[in-house]
Amino acid sequence: MDWLGDNAWAVWLGLGFTLGVAELFSLDLILLMLAVGAIAGMVAGLLSAPLVVQILVAAATSVAMLALVRPSVVKRLHSGPELTMSHNKLVGQQGIVTQAVSALEPGRIRVAGEDWTAKPYDDLVSIAPGESVEILQIRGATAYVHPVPRLES
């Protein structure tokens, strides 16, 4: 082990670099955490710590990174905004009734520049043309709507 001498830091740097490059292929963030441990071992080597201390520093840093940092980073990477796609993006939007909507006869509404077939969400409600409605659900090509209450002046 005498061949390492004062150049142990270079071995740690090479190990850290190799693990960092290998992480680019695995994308699990495990090798990256081990690379950080190797860099910590390199710092200990630059401070002329004995090899046993360098190994302990590298191991402790790697374990700490795997246990404390990796879970939160993975959680952040795998979470994101929920994307609403297709016609479900219309749920919650308001539209205008263009043809009377009732439980017996589906009507038409205009929402987001499109015409939709509409039925009332509540079967006991009839909605006259010109009324504002909110889309509560989309089933197939039919929007189930409820009138938007308005303040009378």
C-alpha positions in Angstrom: 0.0 0.0 0.0 3.1 2.2 0.1 2.8 2.8 -3.6 -0.2 5.1 -3.0 1.8 7.5 -0.8 0.8 11.0 -1.3 -1.1 10.3 -4.5 -4.1 8.5 -3.0 -6.2 11.6 -3.8 -5.7 10.9 -7.5 -7.0 7.4 -7.1 -10.1 8.7 -5.3 -10.6 11.4 -8.0 -10.4 8.7 -10.8 -12.8 6.5 -8.9 -15.2 9.4 -8.4 -15.0 10.3 -12.1 -15.5 6.7 -13.2 -18.6 6.4 -11.0 -19.9 9.7 -12.2 -19.6 8.6 -15.8 -21.2 5.2 -15.0 -24.1 7.0 -13.5 -24.9 8.5 -16.9 -25.7 5.0 -18.1 -27.6 3.7 -15.1 -29.6 6.9 -14.0 -30.4 5.3 -10.6 -28.5 8.0 -8.7 -26.8 5.2 -6.7 -23.4 5.5 -8.5 -23.6 9.3 -8.2 -23.9 9.0 -4.4 -20.9 6.7 -4.4 -19.0 9.2 -6.6 -19.7 11.9 -4.0 -18.2 9.5 -1.3 -15.1 9.0 -3.5 -14.7 12.8 -3.8 -15.0 13.0 0.0 -12.2 10.4 0.2 -10.2 12.5 -2.2 -10.5 15.5 0.1 -9.4 13.4 3.0 -6.4 12.3 0.9 -5.5 15.9 0.0 -5.5 16.7 3.8 -2.9 13.9 4.2 -5.2 11.6 6.2 -4.2 8.0 6.6 -5.7 5.6 4.0 -7.9 3.9 6.7 -9.4 7.3 7.5 -9.9 8.1 3.8 -11.8 4.8 3.3 -13.9 5.5 6.4 -14.7 9.0 5.2 -15.6 7.8 1.7 -17.8 5.0 3.1 -19.6 7.2 5.6 -20.2 9.9 3.0 -21.6 7.3 0.5 -23.9 5.8 3.1 -25.1 9.2 4.2 -25.8 10.3 0.6 -27.6 7.0 -0.2 -29.8 7.3 3.0 -30.4 11.0 3.3 -30.0 12.7 -0.1 -31.0 10.1 -2.7 -34.6 9.5 -1.5 -35.6 13.1 -1.7 -33.9 13.7 -5.0 -35.6 10.6 -6.5 -39.0 11.8 -5.1 -38.5 15.2 -6.7 -37.5 13.7 -10.1 -40.4 11.3 -10.2 -43.1 13.8 -9.2 -44.3 16.7 -11.2 -47.4 18.5 -12.2 -50.3 16.4 -13.1 -51.0 16.8 -16.8 -54.7 16.9 -17.8 -55.0 15.7 -21.3 -57.6 15.5 -24.0 -61.2 16.4 -23.1 -60.6 16.2 -19.3 -59.0 19.6 -19.4 -62.5 21.0 -19.9 -63.7 19.8 -16.5 -64.1 22.8 -14.3 -64.3 25.3 -17.1 -67.3 27.5 -17.8 -69.3 27.7 -21.0 -72.5 29.2 -22.4 -75.6 27.3 -23.3 -76.4 27.7 -27.0 -79.3 25.2 -27.1 -81.5 24.4 -24.1 -80.2 21.6 -21.9 -82.5 19.3 -20.0 -82.6 15.7 -18.8 -85.0 14.7 -21.5 -83.3 16.4 -24.4 -79.5 17.0 -24.6 -78.6 20.6 -25.6 -75.5 22.3 -26.8 -72.9 24.5 -25.1 -69.9 26.5 -26.3 -66.8 26.2 -24.2 -63.2 27.1 -25.1 -64.3 27.9 -28.7 -65.8 24.4 -29.2 -69.5 23.2 -29.4 -70.3 20.3 -27.1 -73.4 18.2 -26.6 -74.5 18.8 -23.0 -76.7 17.2 -20.4 -77.5 18.5 -16.9 -75.5 16.9 -14.1 -78.6 17.0 -12.0 -81.6 15.4 -13.8 -84.0 17.9 -12.2 -82.4 21.0 -13.8 -83.2 22.6 -17.1 -80.9 25.2 -18.4 -82.0 27.9 -20.9 -79.8 29.3 -23.7 -77.5 32.1 -22.7 -77.0 30.7 -19.2 -73.5 30.1 -17.9 -72.6 26.6 -17.0 -69.7 24.8 -15.4 -68.5 21.4 -16.8 -68.5 18.9 -14.0 -67.8 15.7 -16.0 -67.2 14.5 -19.5 -68.5 11.1 -20.6 -67.8 10.2 -24.1 -68.6 13.3 -26.2 -71.1 14.7 -23.7 -70.4 17.3 -21.2 -72.4 17.1 -17.9 -73.0 20.6 -16.7 -74.5 22.6 -13.8 -75.7 26.2 -14.0 -73.3 28.8 -12.5 -75.2 30.8 -9.9 -75.2 34.5 -10.5 -76.0 37.4 -8.3 -79.2 39.2 -9.0 -78.9 43.0 -9.0 
